[in-house]
Amino acid sequence: MVKDLQALWTRLASCYTGQEERVLQFWKEIERAYTANNRHYHNLQHVSKLLHLASQYDSHLAQPDLVRFAIFYHDLVYEPTRSDNEEKSAEKAVKRLQELGLNSEASSLVQEMILATKGHTAQPDTDINYLLDFDLSILGTSRVEYQLYTQQIRKEYSHYPDVLYKQGRKQVLGRFLAQPSIYKTEPLQDKLEAQAQENLQWELKTLA
């Protein structure tokens, strides 16, 4: 998987620069971040799944390259105790993408995409909504896969006692369930919404 992701990154980044060493340097930075010891869910497997979805829905995306860049960088900074992970990830993405040769308009759009993953609310930009749906696709998977995801998230927040974790987790689930729909795009909504609703309600019961 790691080699496949590196190859995908190399193809993507090489469209914007001929500096092979820089492309490799930035990949190593990405790999190092997503393979940190505290990454039980927000790791390279998560990135791989999102990139697979981006390929599946490529024809729906106006700027597929930018969506892919956003996927690579959206969880680059991930510390459960911080409240500015998205901001820090977006900041790093802008810096690296401009160093790769992307213009300010493109890098700013990637920044906007990453920042949108903080609140996961519907956006005017369709590409951003697809990115948000890709990021939440785990919610609409089978119960077995969803249960594994909840265990992985719990490990990432293992420094919190159960009483605090359950309180925070219930708030997160409640925010998703309070929205008109979890998914913002029609294809993902048709495919995943019903199962996601069931999974979130199930988890809420386990947290009671």
Backbone hydrogen bonds in HBPLUS format (Angstrom, degrees):
<---DONOR---> <-ACCEPTOR-->    atom                        ^
c    i                          cat <-CA-CA->   ^        H-A-AA   ^      H-
h    n   atom  resd res      DA  || num        DHA   H-A  angle D-A-AA Bond
n    s   type  num  typ     dist DA aas  dist angle  dist       angle   num
A0005-LEU N   A0001-MET O   2.89 MM   4  6.16 158.7  1.93 154.3 159.9     1
A0006-GLN N   A0002-VAL O   2.88 MM   4  6.11 158.6  1.92 149.9 156.2     2
A0007-ALA N   A0003-LYS O   2.91 MM   4  6.10 157.3  1.96 146.4 152.5     3
A0008-LEU N   A0004-ASP O   2.95 MM   4  6.21 154.6  2.02 145.5 152.4     4
A0009-TRP N   A0005-LEU O   2.85 MM   4  6.08 163.9  1.87 152.7 157.2     5
A0010-THR N   A0006-GLN O   2.83 MM   4  6.00 159.9  1.87 149.4 155.4     6
A0011-ARG N   A0007-ALA O   2.98 MM   4  6.20 160.8  2.02 147.8 152.2     7
A0012-LEU N   A0008-LEU O   2.97 MM   4  6.15 162.6  2.00 150.1 155.2     8
A0013-ALA N   A0009-TRP O   2.79 MM   4  5.92 177.0  1.79 163.0 163.1     9
A0014-SER N   A0010-THR O   2.92 MM   4  5.73 151.6  2.00 140.7 149.1    10
A0015-CYS N   A0012-LEU O   3.24 MM   3  5.67 157.5  2.29 107.8 114.6    11
A0016-TYR N   A0013-ALA O   2.99 MM   3  5.66 163.8  2.01 118.4 123.7    12
A0023-VAL N   A0019-GLN O   3.12 MM   4  6.47 160.4  2.16 153.9 159.7    13
A0024-LEU N   A0020-GLU O   2.95 MM   4  6.20 161.5  1.98 152.7 157.3    14
A0025-GLN N   A0021-GLU O   2.83 MM   4  5.99 155.2  1.89 144.6 152.2    15
A0026-PHE N   A0022-ARG O   2.94 MM   4  6.14 160.9  1.97 153.0 156.6    16
A0027-TRP N   A0023-VAL O   3.04 MM   4  6.26 147.6  2.15 140.7 150.0    17
A0028-LYS N   A0024-LEU O   2.97 MM   4  6.22 163.2  2.00 153.3 157.0    18
A0029-GLU N   A0025-GLN O   3.15 MM   4  6.42 147.5  2.26 140.8 149.5    19
A0030-ILE N   A0026-PHE O   3.03 MM   4  6.31 154.5  2.10 144.1 150.3    20
A0030-ILE N   A0027-TRP O   3.01 MM   3  5.02 112.0  2.49  95.8 112.0    21
A0031-GLU N   A0027-TRP O   2.78 MM   4  6.08 170.7  1.79 165.1 166.8    22
A0032-ARG N   A0028-LYS O   2.92 MM   4  5.95 161.0  1.95 143.0 148.6    23
A0033-ALA N   A0029-GLU O   3.11 MM   4  6.26 156.7  2.17 142.9 148.7    24
A0034-TYR N   A0030-ILE O   3.06 MM   4  6.30 169.1  2.08 159.8 161.7    25
A0035-THR N   A0031-GLU O   3.07 MM   4  6.04 123.5  2.40 144.0 156.3    26
A0039-ARG N   A0036-ALA O   3.03 MM   3  5.61 165.4  2.05 124.5 126.9    27
A0043-ASN N   A0041-TYR O   2.75 MM   2  5.46 137.1  1.93 108.0  94.1    28
A0046-HIS N   A0043-ASN O   3.13 MM   3  5.37 122.8  2.47 101.9 115.0    29
A0047-VAL N   A0043-ASN O   3.18 MM   4  6.61 157.9  2.23 148.4 154.4    30
A0048-SER N   A0044-LEU O   2.81 MM   4  6.01 159.2  1.86 147.8 153.7    31
A0049-LYS N   A0045-GLN O   2.97 MM   4  6.22 156.7  2.03 147.9 153.0    32
A0050-LEU N   A0046-HIS O   3.12 MM   4  6.39 159.2  2.17 150.4 155.7    33
A0051-LEU N   A0047-VAL O   2.95 MM   4  6.20 156.8  2.01 152.9 159.6    34
A0052-HIS N   A0048-SER O   2.95 MM   4  6.18 147.9  2.06 145.0 154.0    35
A0053-LEU N   A0049-LYS O   3.07 MM   4  6.37 154.1  2.14 144.3 150.6    36
A0054-ALA N   A0050-LEU O   2.92 MM   4  6.21 151.4  2.00 144.6 153.1    37
A0055-SER N   A0051-LEU O   3.01 MM   4  6.29 145.8  2.13 141.4 149.8    38
A0056-GLN N   A0052-HIS O   2.98 MM   4  6.31 153.3  2.06 145.2 152.8    39
A0057-TYR N   A0053-LEU O   2.94 MM   4  6.17 152.4  2.02 152.7 159.1    40
A0058-ASP N   A0055-SER O   3.38 MM   3  4.93 165.9  2.40 102.6 101.9    41
A0060-HIS N   A0057-TYR O   2.90 MM   3  5.40 152.4  1.98 115.3 124.3    42
A0061-LEU N   A0058-ASP O   3.07 MM   3  5.38 158.6  2.12 110.5 117.2    43
A0066-LEU N   A0063-GLN O   3.06 MM   3  5.62 121.8  2.41 112.0 124.9    44
A0067-VAL N   A0063-GLN O   3.22 MM   4  6.61 154.6  2.29 150.9 158.6    45
A0068-ARG N   A0064-PRO O   2.98 MM   4  6.22 156.3  2.04 148.8 154.8    46
A0069-PHE N   A0065-ASP O   2.91 MM   4  6.25 155.2  1.97 149.3 156.3    47
A0070-ALA N   A0066-LEU O   2.92 MM   4  6.13 157.3  1.97 145.3 151.6    48
A0071-ILE N   A0067-VAL O   2.94 MM   4  6.24 147.1  2.05 144.2 153.4    49
A0072-PHE N   A0068-ARG O   3.04 MM   4  6.35 162.7  2.07 152.3 155.6    50
A0073-TYR N   A0069-PHE O   3.11 MM   4  6.35 146.9  2.22 146.3 155.1    51
A0074-HIS N   A0070-ALA O   2.77 MM   4  5.46 128.5  2.04 148.5 158.7    52
A0076-LEU N   A0073-TYR O   3.12 MM   3  4.99 170.0  2.13 111.8 111.4    53
A0082-ARG N   A0079-GLU O   2.80 MM   3  5.48 167.8  1.81 130.7 135.0    54
A0088-LYS N   A0084-ASP O   2.95 MM   4  6.16 164.3  1.97 157.3 161.4    55
A0089-SER N   A0085-ASN O   2.85 MM   4  6.00 157.5  1.90 149.8 156.6    56
A0090-ALA N   A0086-GLU O   2.85 MM   4  5.95 160.7  1.88 148.3 153.8    57
A0091-GLU N   A0087-GLU O   2.91 MM   4  6.06 153.3  1.98 143.5 151.3    58
A0092-LYS N   A0088-LYS O   3.04 MM   4  6.24 158.5  2.09 144.9 149.9    59
A0093-ALA N   A0089-SER O   2.92 MM   4  6.14 154.8  1.98 146.1 153.7    60
A0094-VAL N   A0090-ALA O   2.99 MM   4  6.23 165.7  2.01 154.1 156.0    61
A0095-LYS N   A0091-GLU O   3.24 MM   4  6.44 165.2  2.26 146.4 150.1    62
A0096-ARG N   A0092-LYS O   2.96 MM   4  6.16 170.7  1.97 156.7 159.0    63
A0097-LEU N   A0093-ALA O   2.82 MM   4  5.88 167.5  1.84 158.6 162.6    64
A0098-GLN N   A0094-VAL O   3.03 MM   4  6.05 156.6  2.09 145.8 151.7    65
A0099-GLU N   A0095-LYS O   3.11 MM   4  6.31 145.9  2.23 139.3 148.9    66
A0100-LEU N   A0096-ARG O   2.93 MM   4  6.26 130.2  2.18 138.7 152.7    67
A0101-GLY N   A0097-LEU O   3.14 MM   4  6.42 121.5  2.50 132.9 147.1    68
A0102-LEU N   A0097-LEU O   2.99 MM   5  5.58 158.3  2.04 155.9 149.0    69
A0101-GLY N   A0098-GLN O   3.13 MM   3  5.03 141.1  2.29  92.7 104.0    70
A0107-SER N   A0103-ASN O   3.02 MM   4  6.28 172.2  2.03 160.7 163.1    71
A0108-SER N   A0104-SER O   2.90 MM   4  5.83 146.9  2.01 137.7 146.8    72
A0109-LEU N   A0105-GLU O   3.09 MM   4  6.30 145.0  2.22 139.7 148.3    73
A0110-VAL N   A0106-ALA O   3.11 MM   4  6.46 155.7  2.17 149.9 156.0    74
A0111-GLN N   A0107-SER O   2.97 MM   4  6.19 152.9  2.04 140.4 148.4    75
A0112-GLU N   A0108-SER O   2.89 MM   4  6.18 153.3  1.97 143.0 149.9    76
A0113-MET N   A0109-LEU O   2.90 MM   4  6.19 153.3  1.97 147.4 154.7    77
A0114-ILE N   A0110-VAL O   2.99 MM   4  6.28 164.4  2.01 155.3 157.8    78
A0115-LEU N   A0111-GLN O   2.97 MM   4  6.19 165.7  1.99 154.5 158.7    79
A0116-ALA N   A0112-GLU O   3.05 MM   4  6.18 142.3  2.20 141.4 151.0    80
A0117-THR N   A0114-ILE O   3.06 MM   3  5.47 148.0  2.16 107.9 117.1    81
A0118-LYS N   A0115-LEU O   3.11 MM   3  5.68 162.7  2.14 114.7 119.2    82
A0120-HIS N   A0116-ALA O   3.01 MM   4  5.88 156.0  2.07 156.4 164.1    83
A0129-ASN N   A0125-ASP O   3.21 MM   4  6.59 156.0  2.27 147.4 154.1    84
A0130-TYR N   A0126-THR O   2.95 MM   4  6.30 152.0  2.03 151.9 159.7    85
A0131-LEU N   A0127-ASP O   2.98 MM   4  6.29 158.8  2.03 148.2 153.9    86
A0132-LEU N   A0128-ILE O   2.91 MM   4  6.22 160.4  1.95 154.1 159.1    87
A0133-ASP N   A0129-ASN O   2.98 MM   4  6.18 154.9  2.04 143.9 150.7    88
A0134-PHE N   A0130-TYR O   2.82 MM   4  6.08 156.8  1.87 153.7 160.3    89
A0135-ASP N   A0131-LEU O   2.93 MM   4  6.14 160.8  1.96 150.9 156.1    90
A0136-LEU N   A0132-LEU O   3.10 MM   4  6.35 139.0  2.28 140.2 150.4    91
A0137-SER N   A0134-PHE O   3.16 MM   3  5.07 164.8  2.18 105.3 109.0    92
A0139-LEU N   A0136-LEU O   2.97 MM   3  5.71 151.0  2.05 120.8 127.9    93
A0140-GLY N   A0137-SER O   3.04 MM   3  5.60 150.9  2.12 115.1 122.8    94
A0141-THR N   A0138-ILE O   3.30 MM   3  5.39 161.4  2.33 114.0 112.1    95
A0146-TYR N   A0142-SER O   2.82 MM   4  6.02 161.3  1.85 157.1 163.5    96
A0147-GLN N   A0143-ARG O   2.82 MM   4  5.91 155.7  1.88 146.5 152.6    97
A0148-LEU N   A0144-VAL O   3.12 MM   4  6.39 154.8  2.19 144.6 150.8    98
A0149-TYR N   A0145-GLU O   3.02 MM   4  6.30 156.2  2.08 145.9 152.5    99
A0150-THR N   A0146-TYR O   2.97 MM   4  6.35 153.8  2.04 150.1 156.6   100
A0151-GLN N   A0147-GLN O   3.10 MM   4  6.39 149.4  2.20 144.5 152.5   101
A0152-GLN N   A0148-LEU O   2.95 MM   4  6.26 151.8  2.03 150.1 158.2   102
A0153-ILE N   A0149-TYR O   2.92 MM   4  6.19 160.0  1.96 155.6 160.6   103
A0154-ARG N   A0150-THR O   3.01 MM   4  6.15 155.5  2.08 140.0 146.9   104
A0155-LYS N   A0151-GLN O   3.10 MM   4  6.37 149.7  2.20 141.8 149.1   105
A0156-GLU N   A0152-GLN O   3.13 MM   4  6.48 147.6  2.23 142.8 151.4   106
A0156-GLU N   A0153-ILE O   3.05 MM   3  5.07 118.0  2.44  94.8 110.3   107
A0157-TYR N   A0153-ILE O   3.13 MM   4  6.47 132.9  2.37 142.5 155.2   108
A0157-TYR N   A0154-ARG O   3.10 MM   3  5.09 133.7  2.33  95.1 108.0   109
A0158-SER N   A0155-LYS O   3.17 MM   3  4.78 152.1  2.25 109.4 105.4   110
A0160-TYR N   A0157-TYR O   3.03 MM   3  5.81 167.5  2.04 123.6 127.3   111
A0164-LEU N   A0161-PRO O   3.13 MM   3  5.63 122.5  2.48 111.3 123.9   112
A0165-TYR N   A0161-PRO O   2.94 MM   4  6.12 168.8  1.95 161.4 165.0   113
A0166-LYS N   A0162-ASP O   2.83 MM   4  5.82 173.1  1.83 156.1 158.3   114
A0167-GLN N   A0163-VAL O   3.32 MM   4  6.28 153.4  2.39 130.5 137.6   115
A0168-GLY N   A0164-LEU O   3.01 MM   4  6.23 166.7  2.03 152.8 155.8   116
A0169-ARG N   A0165-TYR O   2.78 MM   4  5.93 162.7  1.81 157.2 162.8   117
A0170-LYS N   A0166-LYS O   2.95 MM   4  5.98 158.4  2.00 145.1 150.3   118
A0171-GLN N   A0167-GLN O   3.26 MM   4  6.50 146.6  2.38 139.2 147.7   119
A0172-VAL N   A0168-GLY O   3.09 MM   4  6.44 154.1  2.16 147.2 153.8   120
A0173-LEU N   A0169-ARG O   2.97 MM   4  6.26 170.3  1.98 157.8 159.3   121
A0174-GLY N   A0170-LYS O   2.88 MM   4  5.91 153.5  1.95 140.2 148.4   122
A0175-ARG N   A0171-GLN O   3.01 MM   4  6.23 148.4  2.12 144.2 151.2   123
A0176-PHE N   A0172-VAL O   3.24 MM   4  6.61 157.1  2.29 149.4 154.9   124
A0177-LEU N   A0173-LEU O   2.98 MM   4  6.23 164.7  2.00 153.7 158.1   125
A0178-ALA N   A0174-GLY O   2.93 MM   4  5.99 133.3  2.16 140.0 151.8   126
A0179-GLN N   A0176-PHE O   3.27 MM   3  5.60 154.1  2.34 106.1 113.4   127
A0189-GLN N   A0185-THR O   2.88 MM   4  5.91 153.5  1.95 154.7 163.6   128
A0190-ASP N   A0186-GLU O   2.87 MM   4  5.98 164.2  1.90 154.5 157.5   129
A0191-LYS N   A0187-PRO O   3.14 MM   4  6.26 149.3  2.24 137.6 145.9   130
A0192-LEU N   A0188-LEU O   2.80 MM   4  5.69 161.1  1.84 151.3 155.3   131
A0193-GLU N   A0189-GLN O   3.11 MM   4  4.86 152.5  2.19 124.6 131.5   132
A0196-ALA N   A0192-LEU O   2.93 MM   4  6.02 159.6  1.98 160.8 167.6   133
A0197-GLN N   A0193-GLU O   2.93 MM   4  6.16 162.4  1.96 159.1 162.9   134
A0198-GLU N   A0194-ALA O   3.15 MM   4  6.42 159.4  2.20 145.4 150.7   135
A0199-ASN N   A0195-GLN O   2.88 MM   4  6.12 159.3  1.92 151.1 156.9   136
A0200-LEU N   A0196-ALA O   2.94 MM   4  6.13 166.3  1.96 157.1 159.7   137
A0201-GLN N   A0197-GLN O   3.08 MM   4  6.22 160.7  2.12 147.5 152.9   138
A0202-TRP N   A0198-GLU O   2.94 MM   4  6.10 152.8  2.01 145.7 153.8   139
A0203-GLU N   A0199-ASN O   2.90 MM   4  6.20 160.3  1.94 150.7 155.5   140
A0204-LEU N   A0200-LEU O   2.95 MM   4  6.16 158.8  2.00 147.3 153.2   141
A0205-LYS N   A0201-GLN O   3.18 MM   4  6.44 150.6  2.27 142.2 149.0   142
A0206-THR N   A0202-TRP O   3.13 MM   4  6.53 148.5  2.24 144.8 153.6   143
A0206-THR N   A0203-GLU O   2.99 MM   3  5.01 115.6  2.42  94.7 110.9   144
A0207-LEU N   A0203-GLU O   3.00 MM   4  6.30 134.9  2.21 146.8 159.6   145
A0207-LEU N   A0204-LEU O   3.18 MM   3  5.10 131.8  2.42  92.3 105.3   146
A0208-ALA N   A0205-LYS O   3.27 MM   3  5.21 150.0  2.36  97.1 105.8   147
